[in-house]
Structures are given as C-alpha cells and as structure tokens.
Amino acid sequence: MPGAVYIGPDPAPILFPRDRIPIDTDTMRELSRHLTDLATREPDGTAEQKRATAQLLALAIRLNPANRSALETDKALRKGQTVDPFKGDINQPLRQAWGIANWLLDPASGAAGKTLGTLVIDALAVINPRNPLVKLREPEGELERWEKVVPSLDAYKATPKPKTQAPPAIAPAPAVERPPILLGQASTKSPLFLLDGDRRRSLRIVPLDMKIVAAPQADVLSFSMQPETEFPDLASARENVQKLLEQRWPDLPIRRVAHISTGTDRYAANNGQAVSGPAALLIYSALTGKPLRPGVTLVAEVASDGSLTRPRQSWSYLRALRISPGGRLLVPPDFEPELRAMIALEDPAFFLRWEVLIVSSIDTALNLASENSDPAGLAATSQLYGELREVGQDKDVGQLCVNAKVRERLSEIATKAPFHYSAKMLLVQGDATLRPTRVEREVAGRIVRSAIEPIRGFSRLSLSQLSAKRLLTASEATSAEIERFARFISPDDSDLIKEAREVTQLTQTLGQGKRDGGLRNGVTYYRDTPLATYHSRFQSKFTALRQKLAPFTGEAIETEPPAGTNTTP
C-alpha cells in the first residue's frame, strides 16, 4: 500500500508477563484469534494503521505462539505481499477484543492484566478510534511499552523515491534475503543419555558444542549430531526445529549445517527428540548474534507446532540435575509437576542450586540464556536470588524458607519475575499449608516407568535367552528404586506401585527359577509351576503396566517382536 511500509514486530523481547495474565489458555487463544482477525481488516494504508497491525500481531503471537494465521500474516506482510482481508463482520472481533481489554484493566486483574489490557488498547484505539472505550487509552508511555518490539511511527513512513525518467525495461527478480550467520559457534548444556564405544549407556549433563560448517550438498540450514547418528525421532526433531526457524526466518541460509557435538560418546536413541530444544537455541544464537552465557541448561524439546514441551525422559533427566552443582535451568511449563515433586521428595535445596525459569517459547529461552539479555526486572531479581543462595550455603533450606526476611525477598522475586520458579517453590516450601507431601499421579507414573527400565529388555527375550544372574540383579535394582519412592506416592495412586511390585516379583521369580528350577518330563518347573508360565505372566503384566503408564510418559508402546529377535536385555 502506498505511503507507508510494514515493519514486523520483534518476537524475542518479553512484552507482557504471559504466565501472570489472569485468563486461562482458551481465552488467550480466543483473544489471539480476534487480534489476528483485526490485523487482516481493510486498512487505509497509513503509517498509523501499519504500526497498529504490527502491534496486533505482536500480541496475537505472544498470546498463542502456535497461531499459524498470525505468523503467516506477519510473514506475508514483511515480504510486501497482500493478505486476504477478514471476510466476516469486523465489529464482532472488535467487540470481543474491547471487552477482554476492558476486563483486564479492572484492578482485580492485577498488574499483569493491566499491562496486557493497556497494550491491546494501544492498538485498538488506532483502528477503532470512535469506540467509547478509547478514553481508557494511556498515550503517555506508549513508546516505552512497545520499545524493542514495535518501532516508533516514523519508521513506518515510507521515504519518497525520486522520480525516474524511464523505468527499466525489465525489472530484476527480487533477491532472496537470507539471514547471515552472525555466530559460527555456540555452546549450551542439557541432561542426556549417551552411548560409549562399547554401547554402554550413561546419563549425565552434556555440554553441547555447535559449529556451523559449509555443506555443499545440504539444502537449508539444519543440524546433525556428532558423532554421527540417525534414527526416526532425530529426523522428526530436525524437521520440527526447521519449521520453528522458518517461522522467524522464512528463507534460511543454504548449504550450511550445524554440527552439534556430544563429545566422544554418541547421542542415544532413548533420548527421542530431547536435543531439539537445545539445537534450536544454539541455531537461534547463531542467527541473532546473541552469545549464550555459560552455565545455562535447557531441558525442552520443540513440538510440531513450534512450542516447547518436556522431553519424554524428563524424570530421568531430573535425576541427573539433582546431583549436579546447579546454575540457570530453563524448562517448559509442562515440566512443572516434576519440579513440584522436589518439594514432596524433601529436596528444596534443588531450588537453591538451580535458578529455575519457566520458558514458553524459544524466543524467551534465548533471552534468558544469552548474555546481557535478561528482561526488565530479572537482572535485579537474579542478583537477589544469588544473595539468597550464598546465605543458604551450609544451612537447612527448610528453616531458611520460613525466615520472614528470606520470604520477603522471595516474594519480591516472584512478583517481579513470575516465571522464576525457584522463588515460587521456595515460598511453597516455607508454607506448611501449601507444601506437598506426595507427588502427582503423572509424576508417579514417570517414576515407576523409570524404576522398571532395568527389566524392560527381558520382555523381548524368549525363556531360553534369559539369564538368572541378570534377572536377579535387575529385579533387585528395580525393587530398590520402587521402594525408595513408594512413600512419596499417594495412596490414591497405589495401583501403580502394586503393579510395579508384581512385575518386579515375577522378574525375581524367573531368575530364581532359571537358577534353582528342576526338569520334569523335559519341562523346567519352579515351585510346582512351569517356568514358562511365570515367563508368560511377566510379559503380559509388564506390557500392561507400560500401557497404563503411557499417558504419563508419552511413550509409544510398540508391538513386541517375536521372542528371541533381540538378544540384549
């Protein structure tokens, strides 16, 4: 449109505290949809309207990072393309957006609600200036509210082009603008399972070192693991990361690949797509030129819609984090149940070792992981948190959390940085009315699944392939892990413990039968029962337990191959 240019909003800076907004997720999505509809109204082409469109899309994308319509609208407008105008009654999304904004400005909605409501009205007042609620607009401070997200009005005013006597006969095809790679190397950390040269598996916090190299045969920028490895989950992780990158950079660099090294040991298949979150963070660092600070650990994977979610092995990764020195830990919102379990497991010190921050998107993760990029308020609260951590050294954390002065500081941190989960959990630890003593059922399911992992391989073996020594050793380890956590699991969830104990007992019985059983007419018996009967019961109960746990673990229960096709438990 003549007379103005469109400049898309910067998706990285934090515009409002999403986790503190007093509306549920469905309402956030609804408001995001209404704002997207308004962004595709029939505009008059002025700079004011172009800027308001950028504001609407900035809010819509932050309210719902998976709003593809908003993302594609912004992408098209950045390219100077026209978008299909809203075909319905524009007054309907206007009424809904004004209504929600008005409600957010109510004092009962709190400071976070007022912040979002004020931002929404900044845009609505431009596109709908005759609405009576325009009186709620606060012109003072508008530029500061949108600083680093949407530029000032002058930026949207097109610079007049000098007239030429004769246009060129053939306009050259516009060059594809691909973002430069501003950083060729970056590093972060994440807990992962690795395989050594003898295929022994270990779990530890792994430094992930990225180096972007030329790859003449490659298409657009992607990543590969070093040492080289490939399996379906890793291919899916690569695809999800590429889709996420293209949301921000539609035309990625070509003939480049990001090598992500795990050292001398290989990324194990049971990690699934866990590396996708750290991989996205490393490549974002390279394309934005933001160096990552040392000591940051990200535990998240990229979902198919571009959001961050907990990895399938989240409970196992948490085990590695619990025995680590600590640092800054970034996790997605659906990781919170495991973190709350640290209080139930009587390990509040976890939240002094680790400064846990909740991140809903990779842009937020980049801000919190990169140097000198903390949002307003976090730098000061992190300093407060660091002081508390020093005070808490060699002290009982439980006693520390009931101290009035400490709680005052924790409350200050939680207010200024609502995504600061460590402060929130230390406050919970100090309040007996809020402190959990049992883990949630979904966490109990993940604990049980982790506990029975040593005996998983036996379910694939024929009776003749089973080793008495391995059966007895694995059943002992599994039993110890189950009993270690049993007292933290609610009586309402005792069915999980009961079934896990049954499977473990059957494993032990199989081991004893392989060792002590006797032959009768060519059939091995143990305690007057054919050993094959125990084996059949074990396979049946183990499969049933895994299926019961699958909704909590996200594990796909594959069809078991015929017994004897795999010889390694």
N, C-alpha and C positions, 0 to 999 in steps of 0.2 A: 504494500500500500504506500502511496507517495506521501512524503512529508515526515516520515518517521521510520525508525529502524527498530527491530525487535532484538533485545539482548536477554537471553535466557538467565534465569536465576542460578546462582552458585548452589549446588546441592550439598556442599560439605558443611558450612557453618551451622551451628545449632541456633535455630530461630526462636524456638519456644521449648520449654521442658515437657516433651511429649508424655513422659512417664508420670507426670503430675497433673495432667489435664483431667478434670473431674467428669469425664464422659467415657462410656465404655467403647470397646473396639468397634462395635457395629455402628455406633453414632459417629465415630471418627471416619469410618469408611463412607457413611452416608454424606457427611459434610464434605469429604474429599470429592465425592461424585458431583455434588451440587456445585462446588467451586470449579470443577473441570467443565461442567456444562456452561457455566458463566464465562469461562475463558474462551469458549468457542461461539460466543454471541456474535452478532453482526456489529463490528466496531466501526468507528468513523475514521480510523487510520491516524489519529493524532498521537503525539508522543505520550500524552497523559494516559490514553487508552492502552497503548502498547506496554507501558510500565505497569498499569493495573493488571493486565493479562499475566505479566511475569510474576506479579505478587500472588495472584490467584493460583497459578501453577506451583509456585514455591510452597504455598500452604498445602495444596492438594497432595503433592508428592510426599511431603513430610508427614501428613496425617495418615497416608496409606502408601508406603514405599512400593507396593505391588500394583498401584493404579496404572495399568498399562496405557489407558486412554490419555491420562495426564502426561505420562512420559513420552508417548508418541506425538502428542500435540506440541509439546515443548521442542522435541527433536525436529519436527517439520518446520516450525516457526523459525528455529535457529538457521535452517537451510534456506529460509526465504520462501518456503512453499506455502500454498494456501491450504487451509484445513476446512473440512466440511462444517458449515455452521450448525448450531443447535437447531433441531427441527421442531421441538415442542414449544410449549408456552413458556417463554423465558421468565415470566413472573413466578412460576412455580419454584424453580431453584432459588430465585431471588428471595421469595418469602421464607423459604426454609433456612437459607443462609443467614438472613437478617434475624430470624427468630432464634437460631442457635447462638449467634453472636451476642444478641441482647441478653440471653440467659447467662452466657459466660461472663458478662460484665457485672452480674449480680454479685455483691460482696460474699455471698455464701459459696461462690465458685472458687474463691481463694485467689492468690496472686497469679498462679499459673493459668487459671481460667481467664483472668482479666488480660493477661499478656496475649493469649491467643485471640480473645474477642476483639481486642484493640487492633491487632494485625488484620483480622478479617474485615473490620470496618474500614481500615485504611483503603482497602481495595474496593469494597462495595460502595463507598462514598463517591468514588470516581465514576463508576459505571452506572450508578443509580442515585444521582445527586438530589432527586426530588423526594426520596423516601424520608418520612418524618424522623426516622432513627439516625439520620445524618448528624443530628445535634449531638450524638454520643461520640462523634469523632474527636480525637485529640491531635490537632495539627502539630502542636509543639512536640518535638522529639521524634517525628516521623522518620526523618533521615537516619537517626541513630538506631531506631528499631529495626530498620532494614539494612543497616550497614553490613557490608561484605556479602550480602545475599542478592539484593537488587540495587543497582546504581541509581544515582540521582536522575532527575528528569532530563537534565541537559544531555546526558549520554544517549537518550532515545531520540534526540532531534537530529534528523539527517543533515549532513553538510551538503549545501548546494554544489552540484557539479557544474563546472564550466561548460558552456555550450560548445559543441564542436561543429565545424562547418559541414562535415560529411561523416556519417557513421562508417565504420569499416564494412567492407563488403561481406565478410564472413566473420561472425563473432566466434572467437576461440572457445572451445569447450571449457567449462569451468574446471579448474584443477581440484582434485580431491584433496581436502586438507586433512592430513593425518597428524595426530599429536606427536610431538617429539618425545623421545625417551630422555628425560631430564636426569635420571639417576640410573646408572648401569648396574648398580649393586645395592643390596639391602639385606637386612637380617632381622629375624624375629625368633620366637620360641613357641613351642606347643608340645604338650604331652602326646606321645605316640608309641605304638608298638613297632619295633624294628626286628629284622632278621639278620643274624650274623652269617658268616660264610658257611657255617655248619647247619644253618637253618634253625638255630636256637632262637626263640623269641624272647624279647625283653621289653619292659615298659619303662620309659623314662622321659624327662623333659628334654626335648631335642632342639638344639639350635638349627634353624632353617636358614641356610645361606643362599640367596638368589643372585644369579648373574645372568644378564640378558646378552645373548650372543647372536651373531648372524647365522641364519639358517636358510640358504638359497632355495631349498625345497619346501619351506613352510609357507602357509597361506598367511592368515593374520596372526598377530601376537597371541601366543598361548603359553602353557607351561609344561614341563616334563620333569620327572623325578630323576635324581642322580644319587646313587647308582640306578641305572635304568630298570624300570619295572612297568608292567601293564596288566590291567585286569578291568572288567566291566565297570566297577564302581569308580575307578580312577578316570575312565573315559567320561563317565557321567559328571564327575567333579569338574573336569576340564570344560565340558560343554556349559555347565552352569556358571562357571567363572567367566567364560567368554560372553555369554548373554548378559551378565551383570556389567561387564566392562563396556559393552556396546550400548547400554542404557545411557552412559555418560559420554562415551566417545564412539559415535556411530561408525566412524571409519578408523579402525585400529591400525597401528603400524604393521607393515607386512615384512615377510622374510626375516622375522625375529622370533626367538623362543627364549622363555625364561627358564633356565635350569635351576631347579631347587634341590639343593644338596642336603642329605641327612647324614653326611659323613661317610664312614666306611660301611655302615650297615644299611640294609635295604628297607624301604617303607613296606610294612606288612599288609596283606590283603584284608585282615580283620579290622583295620582302621576304617575301611569303607571310604567315604568321601570326606573324612575329617580334615584332610590337608587343604580342602578348597577354600576355607576361610582364611588361613594364613597365606595361601597363594594369592588370593585376591588382594589382601592387604599389602603384600610385597609389590605386586604389579601396580596397584594404585600409588604406592610410594614412588615408584619409578616414573609414572606418567605425570604426577603432580609436582615432582621435585621436592617432596617433603621427606626429609630423612627420619627414620624411625629411631626413637630413643632406645637405649639399651635397657634390659630388664623388663620388657613388656612381653607378656604371654597372652596369646589369643586362643581360646578354645571355642570354636564355632565352625560350622560348615555352611556353605552357600546353598540355599534351597533353589528349586527350579524357578521360583518367582523372583529371585534376587534377594530375598530376605535372609537373615542369619538365623540359624537354628542350632540346637545342641547336637553334637555328634552321637552316633549310635552307642559308642563306648564311653559315654560321659561319666558313668560311675567309676569305671576303671581309671580314666584319666584323673578323676578327682583323688583317687588313691595315690597317684604319683604326686599330685600337687600337695597333698597333706604332709609328705615327708620332704618337701623342698624348702629352701630358705625363704622364698617369697618374692615379692615385687609387685608390679602392677598387673592385674589379671582382668582381661576383658572377656565377658561371656554374654550370650544372648538371653533374652527374658525367660525362655523355657528351660534354662539351666537352674532357675531359682529353687525348685524343690530340692535338688541335691545339695545346694548351698545351705538351705534352711536345715537340712539334716545334720550339718556340722554342729548346730546348737544342740539338737537332740542327742548326738553322739558325744556330747560333753567335750567338744573341741572348739570352744570360742576363740582360742588363740589363733586359729586359722585366719580369722579376720583381722588380726594384728599383723601377721606375717604377710598376708596378701591384701593389697588395696583393690578390692573387687569392684569393678564398674560395669554396669549393665549397658550393652550397646544393641540397638535395634537394626542398625544398617552399617554397611561397610564404610560409608562416609563418616559416620560418628566414630567408628572404630579407628579410622585414620586420624581423626582429630585428636583422639585420646592417646593414640600410640606414637604420634610424631612429636618431634622436638618443638618446644615453644609454640604449641598449638592448642593448649588447653582452653576450653570455652571460659567465658567470664564467670568468675566465682570458683572454678575448680582449682586454679593455682593456689589461691589462698586456703581453700579447704584441704588441699593435699599437704600444705605446709602444717596446718593444724593436725592433720592425721599423722604426719611424720613425727610431730612432737609427742602425740599420744603413744605412738609406737615406741619411742625412746623411753617414755615414762613407764610403759608397761613391761619393759625388759626385766626378766627375772622376778616378775610379780605374778600373783594369781589373777588371771584375767577375769574370772568370775567376780572377785572382790573389786577389781578395778572398775567394772561396768556398773556397780551400784554406787560408786562415788559421785556425789552431787556435781562437783566441778567437772568431772570427766563426762558425765551425762549431758551437762550444759554444752560442752564443746561438741560432743557427738550430735546433739540436736541441731547445733549451728551448721555442722557439715551437712547433715541430712536435709536441712532446709535450703541451703544454698546450692547443693548438688544432689537432687533427689535420686539420681542414678548411682549414687555412692552406696553400694550395697553393704560394704563393710560397716559403715557407720550405722546403717539401719539394723544390721544383725547384732552389733554390739549393744545397741539400745534394747533390742529384744532380750538379749542375754541378761541384762540388768533389771528386767521387769518379770517377776515370777508369774504374773498373770498372763503374759504373752509367750513365755519361754516354752517351746515344745519339748516333750519328753519322748515322743515316738516319731518315727519318720512317716511320711505319707505313703499311701499304698503304691503309687507308681515308683517311688524310690525303693520301697521294699522289694518290688518286682525286679528292679535292676540289681539290687544287692544279691538276691537269690540267684539271678542269672549269672552274675559274676562268680558266685560261690561254686556253682556246678560246672563251670568251664573246664576244670581238670578232667571231668569224666565224659565230656561231650564226645570225644573221638571214639569211645568204646561202643557207642550206639551204632556205628557204621561197620563194626567188625563182626565176623562170624565167631561162633563159640570157640572154634579150634584156634583162632588167631589171638584170643585173649590171653594175657599173661597174668598169673596170680600176683606176682610182685607189683606190677603196675596197677592192677585193680586195687590192691590193698593200700598202696601208697597214695593213689588218687582219692580213694574214699576217705582216708584219714585226713588229707588236706581239705577236702570239701566239707567234711563234718566239722572240723575246727573252725572254718570260715563261717558256716551256718550258725554255730553256737556263739561265735564271737558277736554276731549282730542280733541274735534272736531276742534279747531283752529290749532292744530298741524298736521292735516291730509290734504294732498294736495287736491286741487280742482279736480285733475285727479282721486282721489280715493273717491270722494264724494258719489259715488253709495253705498259704504259700510255704510257710515253714514246715508244716506237716508233710506236704507232698515232696519237698526237697529232702527231708529226712528219710522218707520212704525210698526215694531213688538212691540216696547215698547208702542206705542199709542194703539194698539189693546189690549195689556195686560191691560192697564188702562181702556179702554172702557169695557172690560169684567168685571173688578172689579166694575165699576160704574153700569153696567147692573145688576150684581148679587145683588148690594145694592139697586138700585133705579128702576129696571125694573118692569113691570106690566104684569099680566096674561091676555091673550085674547084667549078664547076657549081652555084653558089648555096649551097654549104656552107662554113662557116668552118673552116679547118684550122690546126693549130699543131703543128709538129714531125711532120708527116705523119699526124697523128691528128685526127679531127673534134673540134672543141671541145666538142660535145655529149657525147662520150664522157667527157672529163675531168669535165664537169659531173655526169654520172650517177655516176661513181666517187666524186666528192666527196660528193654527197648520201647515197649508200649507206654510205660509210665514216664520215661524220660521225654519222649516225643510229646505226650500230653502236657507235661509241665512246660516245655518250651513254647507250645502253642498258647498256653494260658498266660505266659509272661510276655508274649509278643506285643500286645498292645502297649506295654510299658517300655519295652526295649526298642521297638521299631524293627526288630529282626525279622527278616523274611525266612519262613520255615520252608526250606526246600524239600522236595521229595527225596527220601533217603534212597541211595543207590543200593543195589543188591549187596548183601553181606559178603565181605571178602574183597570188594573192589578197592578198598583203601586199607593200607596196612600200617598206617601210622596213627596211633591214638593221640 
